[in-house]
Amino acid sequence: MAKSQNGWSANDRSVIASYSLPGGKVSLRKGDVSVILLHAANRWHNEVGKLEWPGIWGYAERPIRGSTTTLSNHASGTAIDCNAPKHPLGVSINKCFTPNQIKALRSLVKYYEGVIRWGGEYSRPDGMHLEINKGASEVKRIADKIRSDMFASTVKNNVATNASTKKGTDKRVPDILPVVRPGDKNGWVGLMQKSLGFSAKDIDEDFGSGTRSALVAHQTASKIDHDGICGQLSWASLISRWGDLKLGSKNPGVEIVQNFVGFRGKECDGDFGPATKARVEAVQRWAGLGDDGVVGNDTRRAFAGLIKPLTTSA
C-alpha cells in the first residue's frame, strides 16, 4: 500500500471525510488525526489569524513539491495548510508572519508534544503547513488529551454559567461524552449496548466484536462515519433510536441525554423528569433553539456539536 512521507497509508479515500472549520470545510483523515488537525486549525483561527477561504487545503493525492516519488502527507489526510496564499512555500516566516504570530504558532505546536510539526521551521520554509509527525499510538494519546481538556473546559464553563444565571434564562453548553472504542470495558460501553437495544443478558460492558458490529450497523443506517468508534456524533445519533424525547419518556436514550446535560451516576436514571427537562431547555437556549424541552433532531445536533451559537455568553 502507498504511504505518505510520514508513514501513514495514502491515496485511500475510504479513510477520508469532510469536516467543518470556521468559514468552510476541509477533507482530512478520519478518527484521531482529524481531532488533532481540526483542533490545531481552530487554534490557528483564534490565536494566529482568521482562516480565509479558499486557502485551507487538506487531503490531496500528490507527491511532495519537487519530487515525483515521495507522497505528500496531504495524500494520507495527515496534513493541513492554513491560509496558503498568505504563507507561500519557500518564503521566510519573518516575511509573512508577525513576531507575535510566530510566537503563537510555536506555542500552538508545543501543545501537541511533537505529534504536529509546523512547516515554518523547515529548512525550506512552508509557513502554511501543519502535519502529523508520529504514529497511531502517539496520535491517539494527543487526541485523548484534547478530548480530556475539552471536557474539563466544558464542565468549568457549565459550573460558571449555571452559578450566575436565573432559572428559566440560563444557558448550558452540552457536555462532551467519552469516546468509546473496541477493547474498552466500562459503564459507558454498557450504556452504548443498552442504547443499541442489547438484551439485559447481553449487556456486559465489554466492547467486543459483536458490540462493534452493532454500532457500525447503527452508524451506517444513520449515514454517519461508520468507524466502529462511539464519539459525540454517534452518542447523539443513538438518542434518535428512541424517537423524540420529552417529559415522561423512560428509555436508554434519556440516559444519554442526561449525560449530555451534565447529570452523572445515579442521576442518569433514564427517566425524563422536570430536572432533565430544565437542563435540556438550557442547552436549547445556548444553541439558539426553541426551549421546549423536547429532544428532537436539532437538539440532538446541538449535543453532537453540529449546532453552535453565534455567542456563548449567558
N, C-alpha and C positions, 0 to 999 in steps of 0.2 A: 504493500500500500504506500502511496505517495505520502511524504512527510514534509512539513514546513521546516524552516531553518531551526526552530526551537524544539523540534522532535515530535510535534503533535500531528496526527493524521490530517491530511489535506485533500482539497478538491472533492469533498464529500458533502453535498448539500443536505443530506439527511440529518446532519448534526447541527445545522444552522437554523436560526429563527430570527424573526424581525422584532426589535424591541424599541420602545418609545424613549425618547430623550426630549428635553425642552426644545420645542420647535420642529421636531421631525422624528423619523425612525431610522434605525441602523440595523444591519444584519450582523450577528455575532454567533459564536459557538454557544450552544445550549448549556445549561447547567451552571456549575461553579465559575467557569470562565466568564460567562455573561454577568454574573453577580459582581465580579471584581471590576470588569471593564466598564460596566454601567455606573457603578459606584464612583470610579475614578473620573468618568466623563461628567457626571453630575457635579463632582467636586471642582473640576475644571471650570464648569459653567458658573459656579458660585464663588470660587476663590481666585481664578486666574483671569477669565474673561468669558462673556456670554457666548454660548455656542451659536455659530452662524451657518445658515443653510443657503445653498449647498456648500459643502466643505467638511462634512462629517463622514468619514469613509470607514467602512468595516470590511466585511467578507469580500474578497476578490481573488479569483483563480488566476494567479500570475506569479512569475518569478520575482526575486528581489531586483531592484533597479541596478542595471549594469551586469546582470547575469542571465544566462539562458538555461541554467540547470538547477540552481538552488531556489526552491519555492519560498515566496514571502510568507511571513507569519499571518498576513491577511488571508492567505489561501487555506488556513486552518481555522479561521474565525477567531484567532487569538490576538488580534491587534486592532487598534482603532486610531484613526487620525482625527485630530480636533482642529477646526478652523484652518484647514490645509492651505488655502490660498494665502493666508497671512504669514505662514511659517514654512516657506519652501525648503525642500531638501537641499542641503549644501550651504545654506545661509547661516551665518553665525547667529547664535541665540541672542547675542548682545545687540544685534541689528533689528530683531523682530519681536523681542520681549523687553519689557521694562525690568529694571533690577528687582522691583517688588514681585513681578510675575515670575521671574526666575526663582526667587526665594520661595514663593508659594508652590511652584511645581516641585521643587526639591523636597519641600515639606510633605507635599502630597504623596510623592513616590516613597518616602521614608515609611509612611504608614503601612505599606504593603510588604515590608520586610524582605525585599529582594525579589518578590514574585512579579512585580511590574518593573519594567525598565523604560526609562524615558530617552527617546532618540536625541534629545538636545545634548546629551552627554557623549554621543558617538564622536569618533574622530572626523567623520563626515556628518555634520550636524543634521538632525531631522526633527526639528522642534515640534512639529505637529504630532509626533508618533508616540504612542504608548503600546507596549506589548507584554504578553505573558512571558516570563523568563524562567519558569520552573515547571516541574511535572505535576501530575494529577494530585498526589498526596499533599504537596505544599499549597497547591491551588485550593484544595478543599479546606485546608487549615485556615487560610486567609478569608475564604468565603464565609466560613463559620464565624470567624472573628467579626466580619462585617455584620452578619445577621445578629450576633450577640450584642454588638454595640447599638444597632438599630433598635433592638428590643429594649435595651436599657434606656435609650433615649425616649422611646415611646412611653414607657412606664413613668419616667420622670415628668414628661410633658403632661400626661394624664393626671398625675398627682397634683401638679401645679395648677392645671386648668380647673379640675374639679374642686379644689380647695378655695378657689377665688370667684366662683360663679354661683348664681342663684338657681334654684330648682326651676326647670322649665325653660331656661335660657342657656344652660351650659352646653358646651360642645366637647366632644370626646374623640380623640384620634384612636382608630381601632388598633388593638394590639397586634403585634407580629407573632404568629404562632411558630413553634419549632418546625424545622424541616425534618421530615421523617424519611429514612432511607432503608433499602433492603439490608437486613442484618441487625437493625435496631430491635431492642427488646425493652419496651416500656409502656406506660399507660397511654401515651399518645398513639402508639400503634393500636392499642385496644380500642380507642375512640374511633380511629380510622376504620378498623374492621367492623365495629358496630354500625358506623355510618354507611359502610358499603353493603350492609344487610346480612352480615355473617350471623349465624345462629349462635345462641349463648354458648353451646358446647365447642364451637369453633373459634371463639374469641380467646386467643392465647397470648396476646401482646407480643407476638414473635413475627417480625416482618420477614417471612419466608417466601418461597416461590409462588405459593398459592395466593398469598396476600398481594404480591406484586402483580400477578396476572389479573386479579380482580380490580386493582387500582388502574392498571393500564387499560383494561376494558372500559372502565368508567371514564378515564381521560379521553379515550378515543371517541366514545359516544358523545362526550361533552365538547368535542372538537377543540381540545386544548393540547398542549405539548404532552405526548404520551411517553414520558421518560421513566415511569415507574417510581418517581420520587414525589412525595407529598409536600409541596410548598404552599405558599399563600393562595395561589390561584386554584390549586386542587382542593385545599381546605374549603374555600368559598364555594367551589362547584359542588362539593359533597352536600352542602346545605340544600342545594336545589333538588336533590333526590327526594326530599321530604316536602316539596312544594313551598308555597309562600307561608311563612311562619308568623304567627301573631299571638296575642294574649289568649292563653288557654291551650296552645299547642304543646304536645308532650311527645318527644321523639329525640333520636340522637342528633338530628340537625340543630335542635335547640341547644344542645350541649356544646356544639361547635360555636354557635352564635354567642353563647355565654362566655366562652374563652376569648372570642374576638373583642367582647366589650369589657373585658377585664376581670371577670369572676375567675376564681380558682378553687381547686379542691372540691369540697362538698357543696360549695355554692353552685357548681355546674351539675345540676340535677336533671337536666333535660326538660324542665317544667317552665314554660314561658309565662312567668308571673309578672306582677306590676314592676318589680325592681328591674327585671330583664327588659321590659318594655321601655322604662325610663332611660336606660343606658343605650338602647337601640335608637331612641329618639335623639339622644345627644350626638351619636355618630352621624345620624342623618342630618342634623343641623350643621355639624362640622363639614360634611360633604356637600352642603348646599341643596339637600333634597327636602322634600316634604316630610315633616317629622310626624308621620302617622303611626310609628312604632311597628309597622308591618315589614318583615324581611322579605322583600321581593327581589327582582333582578338587579335594580340599581343599587340597593343596599348591599347585596352580595358583591357587586362590582367594587363598591367602596371598601368592603372588607379585604378584597383582593388587591387593593391599591390601584385599581383601574380608574377610579374617580377620585380626584383630589380637588380641594377648594382653591379658589383664587387667593385666599388668605387664610392662614391658620390661627389668626388672632381670635380670642374668645369674645 
